[in-house]
Amino acid sequence: MSPAPVIIAIDGRSGAGKTTLAIELAARLREHHKVSLFHLEDIYPGWDGLAAGIERYATTVAAPLRRGEAARWVSWDWERHGDGTARRTEPAEIVLLEGVGAGAAAAAPYLDAVVWADASGPDRRARALARDGDSYRPYWEQWARQEDAWLAADDVPSRADVRVQSLADGSAPEQVLRALQYVPALAPALAPELSGRRGLELRAERLEAVPDAARLFEELYGGSKHAVWLDSSLAEAGPFGGAPAPRPRGAEAAERSRFSILADDGGSFGEAVRHRSRQSWVDLGHAAVRVEGGFFRWLDGAWGSRALDAPEGYPCEFVLGWLGYLGYELKRETGGSDVAAATDDACLIFAGRAVVLDHREGTVWLLALAGPDAADWLAAARAAVVRAALPGESVLAPSGGAAALRFGARDTEAAYKAKIAAAQHEIAEGNSYEVCLTTSLAATAADLDPWPTYLALRRRNPAPFASYLRFPALTVASTSPERFLRIDADGGMRAEPIKGTRRRAADPGQDALLLADLESSTKDRAENIMIVDLLRNDLSHFAVPGSVTVSRLCAIESYATVHQMVSTIDARLRPGTPRAEAVAACFPAGSMTGAPKVSTMAILDRLEAAPRGVYSGAIGYFSLSGATDLAVAIRTLVVASTEHGAELGLGVGGAITADSSPQEEYEEIRTKAFGVLSALGAEFPAG
């Protein structure tokens, strides 16, 4: 008896390209493995034999192979319409079982993964008849009815690990092989393929150019289904399209505002992932793979350890990789309760090519993983940078067209103040020291375009961690000033929580008084210091002992619409620590929960009685260099597509302590919402 093989079923309706896919996939796998291939068409007992064939296949082929034994089965003679010869399929390291019904429920206990191939009805019929000609033509409808009856009772597509749109263009085998590498049960067997995934080569070009970032993004990614712009729109003097704005004081703010990253999931390496309630779907173009389990576990495998070094002279930590958002409800994996959100818990793209703008040096870097399409993309991106650097009308001109938006509040003023009182009761009972209470505003729009809306936001409220994320059903437009967590390629860690806010005033004298009031506020300092202590604890879980330091405490930074109190906590990651686990240890940001984190999140679940979604989560990148830089998802407008237009959501909140004034806390959420609402021509809802 041989060791049990890894068994992969390749299923789909007739003519979906399963046989070609299986043969080509087997050829690729044979580079590193011994592979057996079995075709179910050899075992069906005639044109009315789908159900019987599935039963015979499960018992005489799949079951013994699962035990590591040879499968002995009787073939069907399609010319004589009767049983044919006795045959034998030997077990191997990997066994591919291909045919209609390969992933059926009867065989499911014996399978490690199921691939479902999709194709349109006309395409399937044309392929099937081209392959089998006149022998199949009289039976096409008869066989199709059997497929319909079987799938009505056994929904294999819905539980398949991988689904592929088989276009007969040669792309399916490579995409399916990449998809299978995400299936946890297959990871040990596909170790050689996984190591190959890490054998990447980077092509990089440096350009002396100062393009308009918005024009460049629109030209390169205006038609992309998935696209990300991590937009340091607070760049000094706005050389890349960012409007000049009051600058935060200190070197830390300049560092946060140095780079912008523009990317989509195009090209031969592009992927996109969405996660909801412990299930991830990774989209690789025409193939998609479902992965059961927690998000941070998936992230550890997909991001993992260092795979690429930065090119010589390249100053940014992003060396291609994953970009997007992590929603607040991922707290279910880090000590919080399991709450379902209306939006995906995470959406990321894998960028195998990207444009990085260095605002300090006034240069552009083009990055691309070496592949068959890298040279063409680099040429196209180079030309787009040149065009975007020419004088011309900026796409910042549109106002967003959202002047008629009317937002409603989840909580009335009285209701929010009552929740503040309830939070203070929890504090008095010793269940928390600080409760970061939030609420949300919502509006609907029939014809809102998120792109000019974001441009209006960034013009009105530029920020070091602004971002524009476009996904098929969701757009995120953020003007966040707050870093959640940075981990450098060499293991340096930094968190920069914000606690304490005052509005800006048009009159310089009054503005200075507001800044001084924040700077001298004992209440705001207490809020900030409590979060600093929380983050020191979060970072210490995976930090080198003694490396956690507070390099900046309660400093004041000024932005276009607010003054903020910011602290900086630094640490060094223990060598060998899984970096996704280090991110999880700090998630969600303590500045959005309160302290202590776990018990306070439970209090927030009761008081808020609604999911936060993207808001309070994180936005940023996970680089192939091993680095990550994530912002807290605040000052963030979420636009969800609906049948009737768009639904807009804006979260706002503030830290509640024993000394909080309900009226002042309510005024604070109005202040925080002002930057976004004013850019939309909207007002904070009354009452």
N, C-alpha and C positions, 0 to 999 in steps of 0.2 A: 504493500500500500504506500502510495506517495503522499507527501504532505498535501493538505487541502490547497487547491489553487485559488487564486483570485478569479471570480467569475463575474463577467460583465455581459449583460443582455443588451442587444441592440434591436429595438422594437419599432414598430410603426406600420402604417397601412401599406398595402401593396403599392409598389412603384414609388415609394418615398426615398429611395436611394440607399436603403439599409445594406444591401449586399455590397455595393461599391464602397460604402463607408466602412463596413467591417473588414473588407479585404485590405483597404489602404491603411486602416488603423492597425491591423495586424502587422503589416509591413513595417510601420514605424516602431511598434513595440518590439519587434524581433531584433532591433538594433541592440537591445539590452536584455531581452527575456526569451525564454522558450514559450511559444504561444500555440494553442490549439484553437481551431475555428470550426464551429458546427452550424449548418444551415437547416432551419426548421422545414424548409420546402422539401427536404429529403425524407421527411417522416410523416407529413400529413397523409391520411388515408383517403385520397381522392378529393374531387372538387367540392364535396359536401363535408369535408373532414376537418374543418378548423378546430371545433371543440374537441373532437377525439384526438386530433394531432397534438393539441396543447396538453391534454392529459398524458398521452404517451411520452411526450417530450419531458414533462416534469418528473415522471416516475422512472423512466429508463435512461435519461440522459443527465438532467440537472442533478438529481438526487445522488447517484453514484459519484459523479464528478466532485460534488461537494464533500464527499467522504474521502476523496483522493483516490478513488477506484476508477478503472476504465469503464466507460459507458458502452454497453452492448445493446444494439437496437436494430430493428428491421426497417430497411428502406422501403419506399413506395415506388413501384414501377409505373411511371406516368403513361407509358405507351400501352402496356398490357392492362392497366387499371387494376392492379392487385399488388399484394406484398411482393417485394423483391428480395434482394440478398441481405444476409446478416452482416452488420458492420460494427465497427468498434472505434470509439473516440477516446484517445488516451488523455489522461490528465496532464497538465503542464503548469508552469508557473502562473500563466494567465490564460484563461479560457474565454473566448468570445462566442456567445450564443446569439445567432442572428435569425430574425424572421418574425412574421406576424404572430404575436403571442409569446415572444421570448420573455417579456417582462410580466406575464400573467400572474394573477394571485396564486395559482397553484404552484408556480415555480419560485415565487418571491422568497420563501425561507432559504433557498439555496443560492441566492444572488447577493453579490456585494455592491452592485450598482446597476442602474437601468438607464439606458440612453433611448430617448424617444425621438425618432426622425419625423419631421413635418414637411409636407409639400402640398401645393394646391391640387385639387382634384384633377383638372385637365393635365397638369404636369405629371401626376402619378400615372394616369391612364396612358399617356404618350410613352412614358418610360417603360412601363410594364409591357405594353404591346410591342415596343421596339425591341425589347429583350427576348420575349417569348413568342411574338408573332401570332400566327393563326391558331396555335395551340391554346392560347389564353383568351383570345377574343370572344369566343362563345360563352365563356364562363366569368367574364369580368363582373357583370352585375350580380350574378349568383354569389360570387365570392365576397363582393362588397357588402351584400346584405348580411352575410355571416360576420364580417368585421363589425358592422353596425350593431348587431345583436350582442356580440361579445363585449364591445366597449361600453354599451349601455349598462351592462351589469358589472363591468370590471374596468374602472377608470384608470388605466395605466398611465396616460399622460400626466394626470394630476399628481401622481406620486413618483414620477420619474426623477432621477437625480439630475440628469442632463437632458435638455431639449434642444434640438438643432433644426434650423430651417435649411433643408438640404437643397441647395440651388444648383447643384451639378456644375459648380465652377471651380472645384478643387479645394475650396477653403474649409469645407466641413471637417475632414480628418484632423487637420492641425488644430482647429478651434476645439474640437471635442477632446483631443488629447490634453490641451491646456486646461479644459474644464474639468476633466477627470482628476487632475492633480489637486483639485480643491476638495475632493470627496475624502473625508477622514479615513474611511475604511481602506482606501487605496493608497494612501500616502506611503506606508512602508514599502509596498511593492513597486511604487513608481519613484523610488528614491533617485535612480539615475536621471529620470526626466526632471525631477525637482532640482537636482544639482545643475542640470543644463539650463534651467530657468534662471539660475543665479550667474551663469557664465555669460554675462552681458557686456557689451562694449559700447562706450559712450562717444558720440561725436559732438563736438562743441565748437562754436564760432563766436568771436567777440566783435561787435560792431560799434564804431564811434558814431552814434546817432542818438537823437533826442526825439523820438516819435510821440505823437499824441496817443496816449494809451487807449483811450476809448475808441478812436478811429481804428487803431490796430486790432483791438479785440473784435470790433464789428466786422472788419474785413476777413480776419482769419477764422473766426468762430461764430459769425452771425447766423450761419445755417446749421450749426452743430446741435444735435439733440441733447448732448451733455456737454457743458462747458463751465469752466471755473476761472474767475479773475480774483486773485487775492491782491487787493488794490490798496497799496499804501498811499492813499489819496492825500495824506498830510505832507507829501513831499515838499521840501523847501522851495518856495517861489513857484511851485506847481509846474515843473518843466514837462511833466508827462500828462498834462491835462487837468491836474488837480488845482483848484483855485487857491491862491494864497490865503493863509489863515493864521490866526494867532498861534504861535509855536509853543508847545510844552517846553518847559525849562529842563535842561540837563542832557547829558550824553545818552542816557537811557532812551529818551524819547527819540533822539536822532537815530539811534540804532534800530528802533522798532519801525521807523518810517523809511528805511533805506531801499527795500526791495519790493517789487510787484511781480506776480507770477501769472501768466496767461496760458491756458491749456484746454484741450478737450481730450476725448478718448479715441481719437481717430488713429489711423495707421495700423500696422500689423501687430503692435503690442497693446493697443488700446483695450481697456476693460471698464466696466462700471459695476458697482455693487450697491444693492439696497438691502437693508436689514429691518426686520420687524418681528418682535416677539419670538426671539430665539431661532429665527430662520433667515438665512441670507440667500439672495439670488445674485449670482455673478453673471453679467452679460458680456460675452466676448465677441459680439458682432452678430453672427447668425446662430451662435450657440449660447445657451444659458444653463448654469448649474445651480442646483439647490443644495445648500449646506445646512444641516441641522446643528443647533448648538449656539452658544453665546457668541456675541459679536467680538469681544476682546480675544476670545480663543481663535476665532477666524482671523482677526487682525494679526495675531502673533504669527500665524502660518503664512499669511499673504505678505506681510511687511517684514517681520522677522528680523534677522540680523543684517549687518552691513553687506551690501552687494556691489556697490560702486564707490569709487573714490572720486572726489571732485577733480576736475581738470586743472592743470597748472594755471595759477593766476585767477581762478574763479573764486569770488569772495562769498558766495551765498551757500547756505547749508542745504538748499533744495537741489538734489541731483536726480530729478525725475522721481516718479512714485505716485502715491495716492493723494488725492485732494478732495475736500468736501466737508460735510458736517457730521457731527455726532449729536443726536438729540438727547434731551434731558432724561427721557424714560429709560435710557441705558443704565440708569441707577439701579435697575433690578439686578444687575450683575455686580454691583459694588456696595451692597448692603441696604439698598432701598427696596421698597415693595414693587410688585409687578403691576404697573398701570399701563393700559393700552392708550396709545395716542392715535389721532386721526391721520397723522403723517408718518412716513417711515422713520424708524428710530435712528437710522444712519443712511446717508447716501454719499458715495465716494466714486471718483473716477480714477483709473490708472492712466497716467499720462506717460506715454513712451516718447513724447516730444513736447517741448514747451518753450515759451519765450520768457526770459527773466530780465526785468528792467532794474538797473542799478541807478537809483536816483542820485546818490552822492557823486558818482563818477560820471554820470551822463552817458552811460554805455548800455548796450543791449547784448545779452547772451542768448544764442540759439542752441538748444540742447535736443539731441535725438538719439535714441538707441539705434545702433547699427542694424540695418535690415534692408530689404529690397526697395523700400519706399523712402528711405532716409534722405538720399541725395535730392530727390524731387521736392520733398517737403522743405529741406533747408533752402533750396533755391527760391521756392515760393514765399517762405517766411522772410528771407532776406529782401526780396522785392517789396513785400508788404511793409516792412520796417522803413524802407527808403521812401515809399509813398506817404506813409503816415508821418514822416518827418518833414514833408514839404509844407509850405504855408497853405492854409486852407481853413475852411469853416469848421470849427470844432463841433463834434456831435454833442457837446455839452449844451448847445443852444436850446433844445426842447425843454419846456417847463415840466413835462410829465403828464400834462393833460388831466390832472386828477383833482381840479379845484372843486368839483361837485361832490367829492367823497364825504360821506357822513359816517363817522365812527360811533358805535355804541360800546358801552362798557359792560363787562361781565358782572362787575360789582358796582352798585351805586356808591356814592360818597359815604352814606350812612353804613352800608353793608361793609365797605372796606374798613372803616373806622371800627366797626364792631369786631372784625377779624383782628385788627391791631390789638384791641382790648383782650381778645381771646389768646393771642400770642403772648401778651404780657402776663396773663394768668398762668400760662405754661412755664414762663420764666420764673414767676413767683413760686411755683410748685417745685422748682428745681429740675424741670425736664429739659431745659435749654438755657443757654446764656444769651443767645442771639438768634432771631428767627428772620430769615430773608423772605419776607412775604411778597408775593407777586399777584398781579391780576392781568387781565388782557383786554385789549380793544379790538373790535372787529368791524369790517365794512364789506360790502359787496359792490362789484362794478361789472357792468355789462361788457365793456370794451377796453379795459385797462391793459396797456402794454408795459410789462415789467421793465423793459430795457430803458426807455426814457425816464421811467419812474426812478430807477436806480441812479441815472445820471443826475437827476434833480436832487436826489438825496446826497450824493457825494459832493455836489456843488454847495449845498446848503450846510452840510455837516461833515467836512472832510475828517478822516480819522486814520490812524496808523494801521488798523486792522480792518479796514473796510473790505467788503467782498461782495461779489455777484456770482451766485451759483445757479445754473440753469439745468433743470432735470425735466423729463417729459411732463410730469404732473405737478411740479412744484418749482418755484423760483424763490431764492433767498437773497434779499438785498439788505446788507448789513453795513452799519457805520460804527463798528465797535472800537472803542479806545482801549480795551482791556486785554492783556495777555493772560491766558489761562496757564499754559505750561509750554516751556521750550526745553527740549533735550538735544544737545549738540551731538555731532557725530563722535566726538571724543568723550562724551559722557557728562558734560556740564549740564546742570539742570537749573531752571529759573522759573519762578512764578511771580506775577506782579498784580496782586489784587487791588481793586478799587473799592473803597468804602468811604463815602462822604462826598456830597455833590452840592454845588450852588449854581444857580443860573448865571449867565453872562448878562451884563447890562450895556446898553449902547453908550451911556455916559461914562467916560473913563474914571471919573471920581467915584461914582457909585459902584462901578465894576471892581475897583481896587478895594472898596469897603467889603464887598461880598467875598472877595478872595481872602481878605484878612480875617473875616468872620469864620470862614472854613478853616483857615490855618490855626486859629486859636480855639476852635471848638473842642472841648473836652469830650463831649458825647461822640463826635465823629472820630476822634482819635481812639476812643475806647472801642468803637465798632471795628475800626481798621485793625487795631492790635489784636482783638479776639480772632479775626480771620487770619492774621499773620501766624498766631499760635496754632491754629488749625492746619494751615498749610505747612508749617514746619513739621508737624506730625505726619501729614500725608507724604511729604518728600522723604522723611526719615525711614519709611518702610523699606525703601530700596537704595538708600544713600550710604556712601562710605561713612562709617561712624565718625562723628566729629566734623563732618564737612558742611553741615547745615548752618548757614549764616544769614543774618538780615543785613544786607548791605545798604538799604535805604528804608527809612521808616517814616511814614506819614508825610511824604513830600507832596507838593501841590503842582498839578499840571493843568494848563488852561487850553480848552478847545473852543471851537467856534461858538458853541451854545452853552457850555458848562465849564466850571472849574471842578477838578476832581482831586481827591486825596489818594495817593498811590504809595504802596510799599513794594520792596523787592526782596525776595527770599531766594538764596542760591544754595546749591548742593552739588554733590558729585555722585553719579550713578555707580553702584557697585559693579565691577566687571563681571560679565556673564549673566547679568540680570535680563530677563526677557523684557524688552522695552514696552511692549503692549501692556504688560502687567504693571509697569511703572506708571503708565498713563492711567490705567484703570484704578490704581491706588489713590489717585488724586481726583478722580471723576465722581460726580460733577464738581465744578469749581466751588470751593468753600465759600466764595463771595456770593454765591447764589443759593446757598443752603442755610448757613448759620452754623452754630457750634453748640454741642458736639454734633457731628454731621449726621450719623445714622438716626439717632433719636429725633433730631430736628426735621429730617426728611419725612419721618412718619407724621410729625405734627403738621407739616406743610400739606401732606396728602389730605389730612382731615380738614384743614382750614380752607385750602384752595378748591378742593373737590373737583378738580379738572386737571387733565394732563397739560404740560407746558409745551410739548413738541420740540421744535428746533430751538426755541427760546430757552436760554439758560444752559444750553449744551455748549458745543465747541465747534469752531470752524478753523480749518487750516490744512496742513499737509503732513504726510508721513513719507519721508524721503528714502530712496534707495541707499543713501549714505548712512542710514541709521538715525538720522536726525528727525525731529518733529517740532513744529511750531504751531500752536493752537491759540486762538482767541476765544474769549467768552462771547457767546452769541447773545449780545445785548444791543440795544438801539437797532433792532433787526426786524425788518418787515418780511413776512412770509406770505407769498402769493400762491394760492392753490387753484389750479384750473378746475372748472366745473362745466357742466353742460350749458349753463346759462351765463358764463363769463368767468369771473374770478372772485375768490374769497380772500380777503386780506386780514392778517392777524398781526398784532403788535403787542408783545409782552412788556410789562413795566413792573417795577417793584422797588423795595427798599428794605434795609435792615432794621428790625424792631428790637429794641432793648428795653430794659425796665424803665429807663428814663425817657423813652420816646414820647413825643407829643403827637397825638393822632392827627391834629391839623397840620403840623409841620411835615409829617410823613406823607400825608395826602398831597401836600404841595410839592413834595419831592418827586412823586411819580408823575405829576403834571410837568415838572421841569424836565425829567428824563424823556418824556414823550414828545416834548416840544420840537426837538431837532428833526424828528421824522415827520411829525404831523405838519409842521410849518412848510416843509419841502413839498408836501402833497396838497397844500392849500386847504388843509383840514384843521379842525380845532378839537381840543379835548372835550369829550361829551359832558354836558352839564348834568348835575345831579348825581 
